[in-house]
Amino acid sequence: MSTDRTVGTTAPSDLAPPAGGIQTSSRRWWALAAVCLSVLVLGFDGTILNVALPDMAVQLHATTGQLQWIVDAYLVVFAAAMLPAGLLGDRFGRRRLLIGGLVLFGVASLIGTLADSPNTLIAVRAVMGLGGALIMPLGIAILPSLFSPAERPRAIAVMTAGMAVGMPLGPMLGGLLLNHFWWGSIFLINVPLIAIGIAACLWLVPESRDPSVPRVDPLSAVVGVLGLGALTFGIIQGPTDGWGSARVVAPLVASVLLLGHLVRRERTLPHPMVDFTLLADRVYRWSTAASVLVSFVLMGGLFVLPQYLQSVLGYDALGTGVRLMPMMAGLLLAARVAERLVARLSVRWVVASGMLVVAASMLLGASTTTGDGYGRTALWLGALGLGMGFTMVPAMGAAMAALPDDRAGVGSGLLQTLRQSASAIGVALLGSLLAGGYTARLDTGSLPEPLARTARGSVSAAQAIAEQLHDTALAASAHAAFVHGMDLVLLACGIGSALSAALIAWRMPSSGGGAGESQA
Protein backbone atom coordinates (compact mmCIF):
# COMPACT_ATOMS: atom_id res chain seq x y z
CA MET A 1 0.00 0.00 0.00
CA SER A 2 1.24 3.48 -0.67
CA THR A 3 0.59 6.79 1.01
CA ASP A 4 3.33 9.35 1.75
CA ARG A 5 5.60 7.60 -0.70
CA THR A 6 3.79 9.50 -3.43
CA VAL A 7 5.26 12.84 -2.38
CA GLY A 8 8.64 11.98 -3.78
CA THR A 9 7.62 9.90 -6.77
CA THR A 10 4.54 11.54 -8.21
CA ALA A 11 4.88 14.00 -11.01
CA PRO A 12 3.87 17.55 -10.06
CA SER A 13 1.07 17.53 -12.57
CA ASP A 14 -0.41 14.45 -10.98
CA LEU A 15 -0.67 16.21 -7.63
CA ALA A 16 -1.81 19.54 -8.95
CA PRO A 17 -5.06 20.81 -7.50
CA PRO A 18 -8.03 21.51 -9.68
CA ALA A 19 -8.79 24.93 -11.10
CA GLY A 20 -10.13 26.25 -7.80
CA GLY A 21 -6.69 26.01 -6.19
CA ILE A 22 -7.74 23.71 -3.43
CA GLN A 23 -4.23 23.44 -1.96
CA THR A 24 -3.95 27.17 -1.41
CA SER A 25 -7.44 27.88 -0.07
CA SER A 26 -9.47 26.96 2.98
CA ARG A 27 -11.38 24.50 0.79
CA ARG A 28 -8.66 21.92 1.43
CA TRP A 29 -9.97 21.64 5.02
CA TRP A 30 -13.45 21.06 3.65
CA ALA A 31 -11.93 18.38 1.45
CA LEU A 32 -10.38 16.84 4.57
CA ALA A 33 -13.84 16.88 6.15
CA ALA A 34 -15.11 14.91 3.14
CA VAL A 35 -12.40 12.30 3.63
CA CYS A 36 -13.12 12.20 7.38
CA LEU A 37 -16.79 11.54 6.66
CA SER A 38 -15.74 8.63 4.47
CA VAL A 39 -13.65 6.96 7.17
CA LEU A 40 -16.21 7.82 9.87
CA VAL A 41 -18.44 5.15 8.35
CA LEU A 42 -15.69 2.60 9.02
CA GLY A 43 -15.50 3.74 12.63
CA PHE A 44 -19.24 3.21 13.03
CA ASP A 45 -19.10 -0.17 11.38
CA GLY A 46 -16.34 -1.35 13.69
CA THR A 47 -18.55 -1.23 16.77
CA ILE A 48 -22.21 -0.72 15.77
CA LEU A 49 -22.61 -4.32 14.61
CA ASN A 50 -21.75 -5.86 17.99
CA VAL A 51 -24.85 -4.61 19.80
CA ALA A 52 -27.01 -6.20 17.09
CA LEU A 53 -25.49 -9.70 17.41
CA PRO A 54 -28.02 -10.96 19.99
CA ASP A 55 -30.93 -9.76 17.81
CA MET A 56 -29.38 -11.43 14.77
CA ALA A 57 -28.96 -14.68 16.70
CA VAL A 58 -32.71 -14.77 17.39
CA GLN A 59 -34.20 -13.22 14.25
CA LEU A 60 -31.87 -14.87 11.71
CA HIS A 61 -31.47 -18.10 13.75
CA ALA A 62 -27.70 -17.57 13.66
CA THR A 63 -25.37 -19.79 15.68
CA THR A 64 -22.31 -18.48 17.51
CA GLY A 65 -20.17 -19.65 14.59
CA GLN A 66 -22.31 -17.74 12.10
CA LEU A 67 -22.16 -14.64 14.29
CA GLN A 68 -18.37 -14.96 14.23
CA TRP A 69 -18.45 -15.10 10.43
CA ILE A 70 -20.76 -12.07 10.21
CA VAL A 71 -18.01 -10.13 11.99
CA ASP A 72 -15.01 -11.89 10.45
CA ALA A 73 -16.09 -11.92 6.78
CA TYR A 74 -15.63 -8.14 6.84
CA LEU A 75 -12.33 -8.23 8.72
CA VAL A 76 -10.71 -10.98 6.63
CA VAL A 77 -11.45 -9.29 3.29
CA PHE A 78 -10.57 -5.86 4.70
CA ALA A 79 -7.17 -7.05 5.92
CA ALA A 80 -6.21 -8.98 2.80
CA ALA A 81 -7.46 -6.45 0.23
CA MET A 82 -6.06 -3.29 1.84
CA LEU A 83 -2.52 -3.78 0.49
CA PRO A 84 -3.40 -4.16 -3.22
CA ALA A 85 -6.05 -1.42 -2.84
CA GLY A 86 -3.39 1.19 -2.11
CA LEU A 87 -1.36 0.22 -5.18
CA LEU A 88 -4.47 0.22 -7.41
CA GLY A 89 -5.34 3.72 -6.21
CA ASP A 90 -1.82 4.93 -6.94
CA ARG A 91 -2.01 3.63 -10.50
CA PHE A 92 -5.60 4.39 -11.53
CA GLY A 93 -6.55 7.40 -9.40
CA ARG A 94 -6.93 7.68 -5.63
CA ARG A 95 -10.13 9.71 -5.64
CA ARG A 96 -11.67 7.39 -8.24
CA LEU A 97 -10.92 4.27 -6.18
CA LEU A 98 -12.00 5.99 -2.93
CA ILE A 99 -15.37 6.83 -4.46
CA GLY A 100 -15.56 3.29 -5.85
CA GLY A 101 -15.01 1.93 -2.33
CA LEU A 102 -17.74 4.21 -0.96
CA VAL A 103 -20.18 3.07 -3.66
CA LEU A 104 -19.38 -0.58 -2.95
CA PHE A 105 -19.77 -0.09 0.80
CA GLY A 106 -23.05 1.79 0.37
CA VAL A 107 -24.62 -0.74 -2.02
CA ALA A 108 -23.60 -3.64 0.23
CA SER A 109 -25.05 -1.82 3.26
CA LEU A 110 -28.33 -1.34 1.42
CA ILE A 111 -28.48 -5.02 0.46
CA GLY A 112 -27.58 -5.96 4.04
CA THR A 113 -30.78 -4.38 5.32
CA LEU A 114 -32.73 -6.92 3.25
CA ALA A 115 -30.76 -10.03 4.24
CA ASP A 116 -32.98 -12.85 5.49
CA SER A 117 -30.35 -15.46 6.41
CA PRO A 118 -26.96 -15.55 8.13
CA ASN A 119 -25.21 -16.74 4.97
CA THR A 120 -26.56 -13.83 2.93
CA LEU A 121 -25.40 -11.39 5.58
CA ILE A 122 -21.95 -13.01 5.68
CA ALA A 123 -21.62 -12.47 1.92
CA VAL A 124 -22.76 -8.85 2.28
CA ARG A 125 -20.22 -8.25 5.02
CA ALA A 126 -17.44 -9.61 2.80
CA VAL A 127 -18.36 -7.06 0.09
CA MET A 128 -18.42 -4.32 2.73
CA GLY A 129 -14.91 -5.41 3.72
CA LEU A 130 -13.76 -4.94 0.13
CA GLY A 131 -15.27 -1.45 0.08
CA GLY A 132 -13.63 -0.62 3.41
CA ALA A 133 -10.27 -1.83 2.09
CA LEU A 134 -10.49 0.83 -0.63
CA ILE A 135 -11.72 3.61 1.67
CA MET A 136 -9.12 3.42 4.45
CA PRO A 137 -5.76 3.47 2.59
CA LEU A 138 -6.91 5.80 -0.19
CA GLY A 139 -8.34 8.28 2.30
CA ILE A 140 -4.82 8.59 3.74
CA ALA A 141 -3.12 8.53 0.33
CA ILE A 142 -5.16 11.53 -0.88
CA LEU A 143 -3.77 13.84 1.82
CA PRO A 144 -0.45 14.66 0.06
CA SER A 145 -2.43 16.18 -2.82
CA LEU A 146 -4.20 18.49 -0.38
CA PHE A 147 -1.63 19.52 2.23
CA SER A 148 1.98 20.60 2.39
CA PRO A 149 4.43 18.44 4.38
CA ALA A 150 4.20 20.90 7.29
CA GLU A 151 0.39 20.62 7.49
CA ARG A 152 0.17 16.91 6.76
CA PRO A 153 0.70 15.57 10.32
CA ARG A 154 -2.18 17.71 11.57
CA ALA A 155 -4.39 16.52 8.70
CA ILE A 156 -3.58 12.87 9.45
CA ALA A 157 -4.37 13.43 13.13
CA VAL A 158 -7.74 15.00 12.23
CA MET A 159 -8.59 12.08 9.93
CA THR A 160 -7.59 9.51 12.57
CA ALA A 161 -9.76 11.32 15.12
CA GLY A 162 -12.65 11.24 12.63
CA MET A 163 -12.52 7.47 12.55
CA ALA A 164 -12.00 7.22 16.31
CA VAL A 165 -15.15 9.27 16.96
CA GLY A 166 -17.20 6.60 15.23
CA MET A 167 -16.08 3.88 17.64
CA PRO A 168 -17.73 5.17 20.85
CA LEU A 169 -20.77 6.49 18.97
CA GLY A 170 -21.34 3.14 17.25
CA PRO A 171 -22.79 1.17 20.20
CA MET A 172 -25.03 4.04 21.31
CA LEU A 173 -26.33 4.75 17.82
CA GLY A 174 -26.80 1.03 17.20
CA GLY A 175 -28.73 0.60 20.44
CA LEU A 176 -30.93 3.61 19.66
CA LEU A 177 -31.76 2.25 16.19
CA LEU A 178 -32.43 -1.28 17.46
CA ASN A 179 -34.81 0.02 20.12
CA HIS A 180 -37.00 1.62 17.45
CA PHE A 181 -36.33 -0.32 14.24
CA TRP A 182 -35.26 -3.76 13.04
CA TRP A 183 -31.64 -4.95 13.10
CA GLY A 184 -31.11 -3.98 9.44
CA SER A 185 -31.29 -0.29 10.40
CA ILE A 186 -27.65 -0.48 11.59
CA PHE A 187 -26.66 -0.92 7.93
CA LEU A 188 -29.20 1.53 6.54
CA ILE A 189 -27.62 4.38 8.55
CA ASN A 190 -24.50 3.99 6.37
CA VAL A 191 -26.34 4.91 3.16
CA PRO A 192 -26.95 8.66 3.71
CA LEU A 193 -23.46 9.10 5.17
CA ILE A 194 -21.96 7.37 2.13
CA ALA A 195 -24.03 9.51 -0.26
CA ILE A 196 -22.84 12.73 1.40
CA GLY A 197 -19.25 11.47 1.39
CA ILE A 198 -19.37 10.66 -2.34
CA ALA A 199 -20.82 14.07 -3.23
CA ALA A 200 -18.25 15.87 -1.09
CA CYS A 201 -15.34 13.90 -2.59
CA LEU A 202 -16.54 14.63 -6.14
CA TRP A 203 -16.82 18.33 -5.41
CA LEU A 204 -13.83 18.97 -3.15
CA VAL A 205 -11.15 16.29 -3.51
CA PRO A 206 -8.67 16.51 -6.43
CA GLU A 207 -7.66 13.43 -8.38
CA SER A 208 -4.09 12.21 -7.91
CA ARG A 209 -2.14 9.16 -9.04
CA ASP A 210 1.37 7.79 -9.35
CA PRO A 211 1.69 5.64 -12.52
CA SER A 212 5.28 4.71 -11.57
CA VAL A 213 4.30 2.44 -8.66
CA PRO A 214 4.70 -1.33 -9.12
CA ARG A 215 1.86 -3.35 -10.58
CA VAL A 216 -0.40 -5.22 -8.18
CA ASP A 217 0.55 -8.87 -7.83
CA PRO A 218 -2.81 -10.67 -8.22
CA LEU A 219 -1.40 -13.98 -6.97
CA SER A 220 -0.22 -12.49 -3.67
CA ALA A 221 -3.58 -10.76 -3.18
CA VAL A 222 -5.53 -13.98 -3.80
CA VAL A 223 -3.21 -16.08 -1.63
CA GLY A 224 -3.58 -13.57 1.22
CA VAL A 225 -7.40 -13.70 1.13
CA LEU A 226 -7.47 -17.51 0.87
CA GLY A 227 -4.90 -17.97 3.64
CA LEU A 228 -6.66 -15.70 6.13
CA GLY A 229 -10.04 -17.14 5.18
CA ALA A 230 -8.86 -20.74 5.66
CA LEU A 231 -7.30 -19.91 9.03
CA THR A 232 -10.47 -18.18 10.23
CA PHE A 233 -12.73 -20.99 8.98
CA GLY A 234 -10.69 -23.67 10.73
CA ILE A 235 -10.68 -21.82 14.06
CA ILE A 236 -14.42 -21.08 13.95
CA GLN A 237 -15.37 -24.66 13.03
CA GLY A 238 -13.15 -26.23 15.69
CA PRO A 239 -15.67 -26.25 18.59
CA THR A 240 -18.48 -27.49 16.33
CA ASP A 241 -16.76 -30.22 14.29
CA GLY A 242 -13.94 -31.16 16.67
CA TRP A 243 -10.34 -29.99 16.38
CA GLY A 244 -9.25 -33.32 14.93
CA SER A 245 -11.85 -33.47 12.17
CA ALA A 246 -10.84 -33.22 8.53
CA ARG A 247 -13.10 -30.17 8.09
CA VAL A 248 -10.97 -28.31 10.65
CA VAL A 249 -7.49 -29.75 10.10
CA ALA A 250 -7.56 -29.33 6.30
CA PRO A 251 -8.21 -25.55 6.25
CA LEU A 252 -5.73 -24.96 9.10
CA VAL A 253 -3.01 -26.83 7.22
CA ALA A 254 -3.96 -25.01 4.01
CA SER A 255 -3.73 -21.66 5.79
CA VAL A 256 -0.21 -22.43 7.01
CA LEU A 257 0.86 -23.41 3.50
CA LEU A 258 -0.81 -20.43 1.84
CA LEU A 259 0.41 -17.80 4.30
CA GLY A 260 3.88 -19.37 4.33
CA HIS A 261 3.95 -19.16 0.54
CA LEU A 262 2.83 -15.51 0.72
CA VAL A 263 5.68 -14.63 3.09
CA ARG A 264 8.27 -16.42 0.92
CA ARG A 265 6.92 -14.83 -2.26
CA GLU A 266 6.84 -11.31 -0.84
CA ARG A 267 10.40 -11.64 0.45
CA THR A 268 11.67 -12.42 -3.05
CA LEU A 269 9.74 -9.83 -5.08
CA PRO A 270 11.65 -6.61 -5.96
CA HIS A 271 8.57 -4.49 -5.14
CA PRO A 272 6.51 -6.47 -2.58
CA MET A 273 3.03 -5.52 -1.40
CA VAL A 274 4.03 -6.66 2.11
CA ASP A 275 7.52 -5.50 3.01
CA PHE A 276 8.50 -7.79 5.88
CA THR A 277 11.97 -6.21 6.11
CA LEU A 278 10.31 -3.35 7.99
CA LEU A 279 10.03 -5.67 10.98
CA ALA A 280 13.82 -5.62 11.32
CA ASP A 281 13.46 -2.29 13.14
CA ARG A 282 12.95 -3.11 16.83
CA VAL A 283 10.77 -0.08 17.60
CA TYR A 284 8.52 -0.77 14.61
CA ARG A 285 8.41 -4.50 15.33
CA TRP A 286 7.47 -4.30 19.00
CA SER A 287 5.15 -1.31 18.57
CA THR A 288 3.35 -3.25 15.86
CA ALA A 289 3.19 -6.31 18.12
CA ALA A 290 1.55 -4.23 20.88
CA SER A 291 -0.99 -2.75 18.43
CA VAL A 292 -1.80 -6.22 17.10
CA LEU A 293 -2.39 -7.66 20.57
CA VAL A 294 -4.69 -4.79 21.60
CA SER A 295 -6.70 -5.21 18.39
CA PHE A 296 -7.00 -8.94 19.12
CA VAL A 297 -8.27 -8.27 22.66
CA LEU A 298 -10.58 -5.41 21.66
CA MET A 299 -12.46 -7.31 18.95
CA GLY A 300 -12.71 -10.44 21.09
CA GLY A 301 -14.08 -8.41 23.99
CA LEU A 302 -16.58 -6.55 21.80
CA PHE A 303 -17.81 -9.89 20.46
CA VAL A 304 -18.46 -11.28 23.97
CA LEU A 305 -19.69 -8.27 25.94
CA PRO A 306 -22.92 -7.28 24.12
CA GLN A 307 -24.20 -10.85 24.39
CA TYR A 308 -23.44 -10.86 28.12
CA LEU A 309 -25.10 -7.50 28.74
CA GLN A 310 -28.24 -8.38 26.76
CA SER A 311 -28.76 -12.10 27.26
CA VAL A 312 -27.44 -12.49 30.83
CA LEU A 313 -27.97 -9.09 32.47
CA GLY A 314 -31.13 -8.38 30.48
CA TYR A 315 -30.44 -4.91 29.04
CA ASP A 316 -31.94 -3.82 25.75
CA ALA A 317 -29.84 -2.78 22.76
CA LEU A 318 -29.65 0.91 23.72
CA GLY A 319 -28.86 0.02 27.33
CA THR A 320 -26.07 -2.23 26.07
CA GLY A 321 -24.58 0.52 23.92
CA VAL A 322 -24.63 2.98 26.82
CA ARG A 323 -23.04 0.42 29.16
CA LEU A 324 -20.12 -0.10 26.79
CA MET A 325 -19.23 3.58 27.21
CA PRO A 326 -16.81 3.14 30.17
CA MET A 327 -14.43 1.29 27.84
CA MET A 328 -14.67 3.96 25.15
CA ALA A 329 -14.40 6.77 27.72
CA GLY A 330 -11.28 5.19 29.20
CA LEU A 331 -9.76 4.79 25.74
CA LEU A 332 -10.39 8.43 24.79
CA LEU A 333 -9.11 9.71 28.15
CA ALA A 334 -5.90 7.70 27.88
CA ALA A 335 -5.39 8.80 24.29
CA ARG A 336 -5.41 12.45 25.43
CA VAL A 337 -2.69 12.02 28.07
CA ALA A 338 -0.59 9.27 26.50
CA GLU A 339 1.57 11.70 24.51
CA ARG A 340 2.55 13.62 27.65
CA LEU A 341 3.40 10.40 29.47
CA VAL A 342 5.58 9.25 26.57
CA ALA A 343 7.47 12.57 26.72
CA ARG A 344 8.15 12.09 30.45
CA LEU A 345 8.90 8.37 30.38
CA SER A 346 9.32 6.48 27.10
CA VAL A 347 7.18 4.60 24.63
CA ARG A 348 8.39 1.29 26.03
CA TRP A 349 7.24 1.92 29.59
CA VAL A 350 3.95 3.57 28.65
CA VAL A 351 3.06 0.72 26.29
CA ALA A 352 4.16 -1.97 28.74
CA SER A 353 2.22 -0.30 31.56
CA GLY A 354 -0.85 0.00 29.36
CA MET A 355 -0.71 -3.69 28.57
CA LEU A 356 -0.43 -4.48 32.29
CA VAL A 357 -3.60 -2.45 32.88
CA VAL A 358 -5.29 -4.43 30.09
CA ALA A 359 -4.16 -7.65 31.77
CA ALA A 360 -5.44 -6.57 35.21
CA SER A 361 -8.82 -5.53 33.79
CA MET A 362 -9.23 -8.81 31.93
CA LEU A 363 -8.31 -10.89 34.96
CA LEU A 364 -10.81 -8.94 37.04
CA GLY A 365 -13.47 -9.55 34.40
CA ALA A 366 -12.56 -13.26 34.33
CA SER A 367 -13.83 -13.63 37.92
CA THR A 368 -17.39 -12.61 36.91
CA THR A 369 -20.20 -14.81 38.21
CA THR A 370 -23.88 -14.94 37.28
CA GLY A 371 -24.74 -13.09 40.49
CA ASP A 372 -22.64 -10.03 39.65
CA GLY A 373 -24.35 -6.91 38.39
CA TYR A 374 -23.22 -4.22 35.99
CA GLY A 375 -21.14 -2.28 38.57
CA ARG A 376 -18.31 -4.81 38.45
CA THR A 377 -18.44 -4.90 34.65
CA ALA A 378 -18.25 -1.09 34.44
CA LEU A 379 -15.16 -1.10 36.65
CA TRP A 380 -13.11 -3.49 34.53
CA LEU A 381 -14.45 -2.02 31.27
CA GLY A 382 -13.18 1.44 32.26
CA ALA A 383 -9.79 -0.01 33.18
CA LEU A 384 -9.69 -1.93 29.89
CA GLY A 385 -10.28 1.28 27.94
CA LEU A 386 -7.49 3.06 29.81
CA GLY A 387 -5.08 0.23 29.14
CA MET A 388 -5.98 0.14 25.46
CA GLY A 389 -5.51 3.89 25.10
CA PHE A 390 -2.10 3.81 26.79
CA THR A 391 -1.07 0.92 24.53
CA MET A 392 -2.58 1.58 21.11
CA VAL A 393 -2.01 5.32 20.66
CA PRO A 394 1.71 5.51 21.58
CA ALA A 395 2.46 2.13 19.97
CA MET A 396 1.01 3.12 16.59
CA GLY A 397 2.69 6.53 16.79
CA ALA A 398 6.06 4.97 17.61
CA ALA A 399 5.72 2.43 14.81
CA MET A 400 5.20 5.14 12.19
CA ALA A 401 7.85 7.47 13.67
CA ALA A 402 10.43 4.67 13.39
CA LEU A 403 10.12 4.63 9.59
CA PRO A 404 11.75 6.99 7.07
CA ASP A 405 9.36 9.15 5.06
CA ASP A 406 9.79 7.16 1.86
CA ARG A 407 8.60 3.96 3.60
CA ALA A 408 5.75 5.43 5.65
CA GLY A 409 3.09 4.27 3.20
CA VAL A 410 4.32 0.68 3.07
CA GLY A 411 4.79 0.63 6.85
CA SER A 412 1.29 1.97 7.47
CA GLY A 413 -0.14 -0.67 5.14
CA LEU A 414 1.66 -3.51 6.92
CA LEU A 415 0.64 -2.23 10.36
CA GLN A 416 -3.03 -1.87 9.43
CA THR A 417 -3.09 -5.24 7.68
CA LEU A 418 -1.63 -7.00 10.73
CA ARG A 419 -4.10 -5.19 13.03
CA GLN A 420 -7.11 -6.16 10.93
CA SER A 421 -5.84 -9.73 10.66
CA ALA A 422 -5.45 -9.88 14.43
CA SER A 423 -9.00 -8.58 14.84
CA ALA A 424 -10.34 -11.33 12.59
CA ILE A 425 -8.35 -14.02 14.37
CA GLY A 426 -9.38 -12.59 17.75
CA VAL A 427 -13.07 -12.95 16.93
CA ALA A 428 -12.49 -16.44 15.53
CA LEU A 429 -10.26 -17.79 18.30
CA LEU A 430 -11.90 -16.14 21.30
CA GLY A 431 -15.37 -16.75 19.88
CA SER A 432 -14.50 -20.43 19.50
CA LEU A 433 -13.24 -20.55 23.09
CA LEU A 434 -16.53 -18.96 24.19
CA ALA A 435 -18.58 -21.44 22.12
CA GLY A 436 -16.66 -24.42 23.50
CA GLY A 437 -17.04 -23.31 27.12
CA TYR A 438 -20.71 -22.48 26.67
CA THR A 439 -21.62 -25.76 24.96
CA ALA A 440 -19.71 -27.86 27.49
CA ARG A 441 -21.57 -26.35 30.46
CA LEU A 442 -25.08 -25.98 28.99
CA ASP A 443 -27.68 -28.38 30.37
CA THR A 444 -30.59 -28.68 27.94
CA GLY A 445 -32.46 -31.09 30.21
CA SER A 446 -35.28 -32.92 28.48
CA LEU A 447 -35.57 -30.59 25.50
CA PRO A 448 -36.29 -32.26 22.14
CA GLU A 449 -33.10 -32.58 20.10
CA PRO A 450 -34.01 -29.85 17.54
CA LEU A 451 -34.60 -27.33 20.33
CA ALA A 452 -31.53 -28.51 22.24
CA ARG A 453 -29.39 -28.05 19.14
CA THR A 454 -30.77 -24.52 18.68
CA ALA A 455 -30.09 -23.70 22.35
CA ARG A 456 -26.50 -24.87 22.00
CA GLY A 457 -26.08 -22.50 19.03
CA SER A 458 -26.03 -19.31 21.14
CA VAL A 459 -27.06 -17.97 24.53
CA SER A 460 -29.55 -15.64 22.82
CA ALA A 461 -31.30 -18.62 21.21
CA ALA A 462 -31.35 -20.51 24.52
CA GLN A 463 -32.81 -17.46 26.25
CA ALA A 464 -35.55 -17.16 23.60
CA ILE A 465 -36.46 -20.86 23.97
CA ALA A 466 -36.50 -20.57 27.77
CA GLU A 467 -38.87 -17.60 27.59
CA GLN A 468 -41.13 -19.39 25.13
CA LEU A 469 -41.33 -22.54 27.28
CA HIS A 470 -41.18 -20.69 30.63
CA ASP A 471 -38.21 -22.92 31.45
CA THR A 472 -36.30 -21.10 34.21
CA ALA A 473 -33.83 -23.99 34.60
CA LEU A 474 -32.76 -23.68 30.96
CA ALA A 475 -32.34 -19.91 31.29
CA ALA A 476 -30.24 -20.30 34.43
CA SER A 477 -28.09 -22.98 32.82
CA ALA A 478 -27.59 -20.88 29.67
CA HIS A 479 -26.57 -17.84 31.72
CA ALA A 480 -24.12 -19.84 33.83
CA ALA A 481 -22.67 -21.58 30.76
CA PHE A 482 -22.19 -18.30 28.90
CA VAL A 483 -20.52 -16.60 31.87
CA HIS A 484 -18.20 -19.61 32.15
CA GLY A 485 -17.24 -19.28 28.48
CA MET A 486 -16.80 -15.51 28.82
CA ASP A 487 -14.54 -15.97 31.85
CA LEU A 488 -12.36 -18.36 29.83
CA VAL A 489 -12.05 -15.74 27.08
CA LEU A 490 -11.13 -12.95 29.50
CA LEU A 491 -8.68 -15.19 31.38
CA ALA A 492 -6.88 -16.07 28.13
CA CYS A 493 -6.72 -12.37 27.19
CA GLY A 494 -5.44 -11.40 30.64
CA ILE A 495 -2.65 -13.98 30.67
CA GLY A 496 -1.64 -13.12 27.10
CA SER A 497 -1.59 -9.40 27.89
CA ALA A 498 0.54 -9.88 31.01
CA LEU A 499 3.09 -11.99 29.14
CA SER A 500 3.16 -9.48 26.29
CA ALA A 501 3.72 -6.58 28.72
CA ALA A 502 6.76 -8.37 30.12
CA LEU A 503 8.07 -9.06 26.62
CA ILE A 504 7.61 -5.41 25.54
CA ALA A 505 9.37 -4.13 28.68
CA TRP A 506 12.25 -6.54 28.03
CA ARG A 507 12.74 -6.25 24.27
CA MET A 508 11.42 -2.89 23.07
CA PRO A 509 14.08 -0.13 22.98
CA SER A 510 13.38 3.04 24.93
CA SER A 511 14.58 5.43 22.23
CA GLY A 512 13.68 6.13 18.67
CA GLY A 513 15.01 3.03 17.01
CA GLY A 514 15.78 3.26 13.37
CA ALA A 515 18.67 1.69 11.69
CA GLY A 516 20.69 1.48 14.77
CA GLU A 517 18.01 -0.52 16.53
CA SER A 518 17.52 -3.14 13.93
CA GLN A 519 19.07 -5.97 15.85
CA ALA A 520 16.67 -8.41 17.52
Secondary structure, 3 states (H helix, E strand, C coil): CCCCCHHHHCCHHHHCCCCCCHHHCCHHHHHHHHHHHHHHHHHHHHHHCHHHHHHHHHHCCCCHHHHHHHHHHHHHHHHHHHHHHHHHHHHHCHHHHHHHHHHHHHHHHHHHCCCCCHHHHHHHHHHHHHHHHHHHHHHHHCHHHCCCCCCHHHHHHHHHHHHHHHHHHHHHHHHHHHHHCCCCHHHHCHHHHHHHHHHHHHHHCCCCCCCCCCCCCHHHHHHHHHHHHHHHHHHHHHHHHCCCCHHHHHHHHHHHHHHHHHHHHHHHCCCCCCCHHHHHCHHHHHHHHHHHHHHHHHHHHHHHHHHHHHHHCCCCHHHHHHHCHHHHHHHHHHHHHHHHHHHHCCHHHHHHHHHHHHHHHHHHHCCCCCCCCHHHHHHHHHHHHHHHHHHHHHHHHHHHHCCCHHHHHHHHHHHHHHHHHHHHHHHHHHHHHHHHHHHHHCCCCCCCHHHHHHHHHCHHHHHHHHHHHCCHHHHHHHHHHHHHHHHHHHHHHHHHHHHHHHHHHHHCCCCCCCHHHCCC
